[in-house]
Structures are given as C-alpha cells and as structure tokens.
Amino acid sequence: MSSWKKAAKANQKTHKERHQPDSRKHLGLLEKKKDYKKRAEDYHEKGETLKLLRKRTLDKNPDEFYFHMVNSRVKDGEHHELEKEEEHSVEQIKLMQTQDIKYINMKRTMESRRIERLQSHLHMTDVVDATRNTHIFFVDEGEEKNFDLAKRLDTHPSLINRKSNRPRLSDLNKITLPSVDEQVVKESTKAKLKAYKELSKRIEREKQLTVVQQKMELKRHLHDAKILKPKRIRPGTKVSAPVYKFQYIRKK
C-alpha cells in the first residue's frame, strides 16, 4: 500500500449514526434502517398471511363436512367444545397403569436373570484386565532403576498386565499344555465376543426398563396426589426419571 493511500485512510472520518434529539427522547430510540427493514418485512409477511386466509375463506365450501363439527358448537357467536363423556373411570385408569407397571417389572426381571446367567458363564477376565492396576511396590533408594516387576511377581513378562490367572514361573514349569487347534481358538474367541456383546445389550435394555418403570410409578403417584401437588425438583431425561418433592402427610 502506497504512502498516499495510507494517509487517505488515516484521514477518513468515522461516521456515526444519528441519535434521537433531546426534544424527542420521550418517543424512544430513533429507528435505524435495519429496524425499519425488520418492521417492514414483518408487516408484509402478516399481510400475505391475511391475504391467503381471506382467499381460503372465500373458496371454502359451506357444505363441506369435517369431523370436528360433531364435537363443537357455535353458541351466541362463540365457539365451544362439547364435553366428552369419560371413556374410563379413575379406578379403571389406575388398574390399567398398574398392569402396565407389572408387565414392565416382569420384563426387567427377565432381563436381570438373563444378565446374571450370562455373567455366570463369562468370567469377565477381559473386563478386569482392561482396567488399570494401581498396585504400589515400595523399594529402597537406588533400586528403582534395576527394579524388575516380572521378577518381583515371579511370573512371565507377558502376564504382568493380567489381574487374574497369572501363574508363577514355578507353576508354569509344572503345567503341560495340551495341543489346541487354531480353528477352535478362533471359534471360541468369536463366541466369547458375541456373548459379551449380548451381555452389553441386555444391561442397556435393563437400564431402560428401569427408567420406564420409575417414570410410570411416578406418574401413578402424581395422579393420586390431588390435594397437595408435589414440587418438581429436577425434570426427567432419557436416562433418568423426574424428581418430585411430595408434601409429608401424617397418617392417623
């Protein structure tokens, strides 16, 4: 950029928007162009909506039937909804809600038993080994550099990360391992991964059923509280039921 352009840019005047004169301050802020554009667009949008509604009213067939006519009446120029007769009584609604809760509870119990059955077959050693071990060894000063963990635990270095089934070197020398087919190992690993996946899905489903049961039971308690309405402390989410504080009522 040349020195002339720099000087011209430095001498430019900053133009500020005109404010409301003191004699017109009682009228509020002075409307700017952007405010006028918003107001004009809103005005035209409402005008187009009224024009469309007016056209639909003129084109409407007076003999046209729609089902809401059966449940509404116009009385003295005012529109009124007809009061419907309740299909179910309060006792019937409570009974249906109780049956639903029993069904959800039954399904949740079935999932819990299946989870226990799967966990009894799976020893969960992979999950245990995945967590970090926090065992602390105390050594004398100067022995930190030469500290050998495998030697301290008397096991093979490849078995250090295990938390279970970690035999000692003396026991390894006594064990005679049978020959195992590689195909059998692959199939057993595949079956184990499939079982872990099923277990994870069933645990998630059991959590969802627990939340549904809690929400349904809370809904039933809210339906019973007619005199003193409880206060909501925390709203419900997809993974948790809402929390309400009920008034303590002393029972005779």
N, C-alpha and C positions, 0 to 999 in steps of 0.2 A: 504494500500500500504506500503510495507516494505521500510526501510530507504535506502537500496541499489538501489531499483527501482527509488526512488525519486532523489537520487544522479545521477543515469544514465540519467534520464530525464532532470535534470538541466544542465548536461554537453553536451547535444545534440547540435550540430551545426546547425544553421539556414542556409539552402542552398538557395541562391538567384539565379534567372535566369540570364544567361549571357547577358550582354547588347552589343550593337553594338560597335565594336572597333572605336577608334577615326579616324583611317585611312579609315573607311568605312561609316562614318556618312553621307556622301553625298548620300549614297544609301538608306537612310531612316531607319526606325526602323527594328531591327532584327526580322525575322519571328520566332514565337514560334510554338510549336507543335499544339496548339489549332487553331492557324491561318492557319497552313498547312492543318489541318483536314477540316476546313471550305472551303478552296480553293479547296481541292481535291473532297469533296462531291459536290460542285457546278460544278466542271469540269465534273465529271461523270454523274451528272444529265442532264447537257446540252448535253453530248454525247449520252445518252439514248434517249433524245427527238429528236435529229437529226436522230438517227438510226430509230426511229419509223416513223418520217416524210418521210424519204427516202423509207421505206418499203411501206408506203401508196401511195407514188408517183408511185412506180413500179407496185403496184397492181391495180392502178386506171384504169378504163375502158375509153379509149379515146372517145368512142361514148356515154358516159353517159351524160344525159341531166339534168340540174338543172336550175331553173327559173332565177337565176341571170345572166345567159348567155344572156338573152333578153335585160337586162338593162346595159350591159357593153361591151366594145370592147377593143382589143389589137391593138395599133397603134404604129409602129416603136419600138416594144418590150416593150412598156409601157402600163400599164393597165389604162383605162379611163372609168369613169362612164358616161352614157348617161344622158343628161339633160332632166328631165321630164317636160312636159307641166303642168303648174299650173292648178289644178282642179278647184280652186275657186279664184276669184279676191279679191283684198284688200277690196273693198266695201262689197262683199258678206260675207267675214270673219267677218268684223265689225258688219254686220247685224245679223249674227248668234250669235256672242258673246253678242250683245245687247238683243236678245231674251232669251238667257240663263240667263242673269242677271235679266231680268224681271221675269222669272219663279222662280228663287231663291228668289227674293224680294217678290213675291206673296206668296210663301210657308212660308217665315219668317213672313210676316204679318199675315197669318192664325194662325201660332203658337203663335204670340203675343196676338191675340184676344182670343185664347183658354186659354192662361195663365191668362189674365185679367178676363175671365169668371169664371175660377176655383178659382182665388183669391177672387172674389166677393162672392162666395159661402162659402169659407173657411175663417174663421175669423183670422186664423194664431195665435190663442192664445197660442198654444203649442210651436210655434217657439219663441214667445215673452217671455214666461215663461222660456224657455231654456237658454236665455242669462242672464248673471249675473247682478244683480241690484246693482247700485253704489250710492244709496241714502245715504246721510250722516245726522246723527242726532247729534246735539250738546247738551251735558248735562253738568250740573255743576260738579265741582270736588267732588269726593266722591260718586256720584250717578251711576258710571259706573258698579259697581258690582250688584246693585239692579235694573238695567235698564231692563225693560220688553218690548220687541218690540211689542208683541201682544197687550199688554195693551195700548201702545202708539198709535198704529194704530187702536185700538178699533175693533179688529177682532179676529177670532178664530185662534189658533196657527197653525192649518193645512193649513190655507190660506195665510200664510205670504209670501211664495215664489211666489205667483201669482202677476202679474203686471196689470192684468185686471180682471174684475168680482170678486172683493174682497169686499164683503158687510161687513157692520159694524154689531156688535153684536145686536144693537138695531133694525137693519133691519132684521136680522136673526130671531128674536123673532116674527116678524110680518108675515114672509113668511110661507105659508103652502105648503109643497112639495107634489105633487101627487105620488101615488104608481106607480113605474116603474118596468116592468118585467125584470128579469135578462137577458133573451134571447134577448130582444130588445136592451139592453145596449151593449151586445156583438156584435150584428149585426151592430149597429150604429158605434161602435169603429172600427170594421173591414172595414166598408165603408169609414170612415174618413181616416184611414191609406192608403187605396187604392187610395183615392183622392190625398193625399199628395205625394204618390209615383208617380202617373201620372203627378202631377204638377212639381216634380223634373225632370222627364224625359223630359218634354216639355221645361223646362227652359234650360236644357243642349242642346237639339236639336236646340232651337232658337239661342243659342250662336254659335253653329257650323255653322248654316246657315249664321249668320252674318259674321263670318270669311271667309266663302266661297265667299260671295258677295264682301267683301273687296278685296280679292285676285283677283277675276275676274275683278273688276273695275280697279284695279291697273294694271293688265295685258293689259287691253284695253288702258289705258293711256300710258303705255310703248310702245305699238305698234304705237301710234300716234307720239311719240317723236322720230323723225328720224334725225333731225339735231343735237340737243344738247341732248346727252344721260344723263339721270339722274344718280346721285351717290347714291349707296346703303349704307344706314347708319346702318341698322340692318336687318339681314336675317329673313325670315319667319319661323314660327314654326307651330305645330299642333293647337295651340290655339290663334295665332296672325298672322296677315298679315305682310309681309316685309315693311320696311320703306325706302322710297327713297326721295332724295332731288332734286327737279326739278329746273332748271335754270329759273330765272324770265325773262319773255319776255314782253316788253312793247308793248301794243296793240295801234295801230293808231286810 
